[in-house]
């Protein structure tokens, strides 16, 4: 019998199936949307405030997912050999899984913090069909994607290690290791720029970017946000909540307006380890 341990305010949608006999631990404020299917034989840990989209499939043996994972619909974790002893998955905090993304776990998969796998991104830890004894390619191996990487619509094959701060182009097929800070594109993926991420911006560049972000926010919402370039602090005039861009801290009231600003900044890669609780922002 599957043992499900729920944190506070867990929401489970319609027609969700949880089987497999393993330990399932859901953190606080986790949402599992309609028609999801979970079959885990050893353990599944899902961090606080994570959200699994509709028809999400999780199959496997040993899976740990960090804080605030967000997924679209029809994502899948598992695939062939996902119940074998060689199978495991570790995902850090702030992972994004776009619609139809797929993670095969025949061999260990390790995904760092702040990694985005865009729509139809595919991770394969094995590639085999035709006979190895007739010279056809057969490969099994782990995949590692380090912190702060973005893979929009890419495919990653076995035995690949992607270093931190990388961007992989849309439609790329990654067949070999990618060094940190790289931009890689193509089939097979080739590094076209090395050591370019992250890039230190001048104060003038930062100020221009922030003012443009706030102008867009005002156009979309009608809300005015004050900005002090010297301190890097934003203040939403009503209710007076501050967003410190240098230290990535939020102080003050949490409401619908502040959440819209927090989400606007998130969409541009600016994330805060704070969340709303009882009308205020609190740190993780």
Secondary structure as UniProt FT lines:
FT   STRAND          3..6
FT   TURN            8..9
FT   STRAND          11..12
FT   TURN            14..15
FT   STRAND          17..19
FT   STRAND          23..26
FT   TURN            28..29
FT   STRAND          31..32
FT   TURN            34..35
FT   STRAND          37..46
FT   TURN            48..49
FT   STRAND          51..52
FT   TURN            54..55
FT   STRAND          57..65
FT   TURN            67..68
FT   STRAND          70..71
FT   STRAND          76..78
FT   TURN            80..83
FT   TURN            85..86
FT   STRAND          89..91
FT   STRAND          96..97
FT   TURN            99..100
FT   STRAND          102..104
FT   STRAND          109..111
FT   STRAND          116..117
FT   TURN            119..120
FT   STRAND          122..123
FT   STRAND          126..127
FT   HELIX           132..134
FT   STRAND          139..140
FT   STRAND          143..145
FT   STRAND          150..151
FT   STRAND          155..156
FT   STRAND          160..162
FT   TURN            164..165
FT   STRAND          167..168
FT   TURN            170..171
FT   STRAND          173..174
FT   TURN            180..181
FT   STRAND          183..185
FT   TURN            188..189
FT   STRAND          190..193
FT   HELIX           203..221
FT   STRAND          225..228
FT   TURN            229..232
FT   STRAND          233..236
FT   TURN            237..239
FT   STRAND          242..244
FT   TURN            245..248
FT   STRAND          249..251
FT   HELIX           256..266
FT   TURN            267..269
FT   STRAND          274..277
FT   TURN            278..279
FT   STRAND          280..283
//
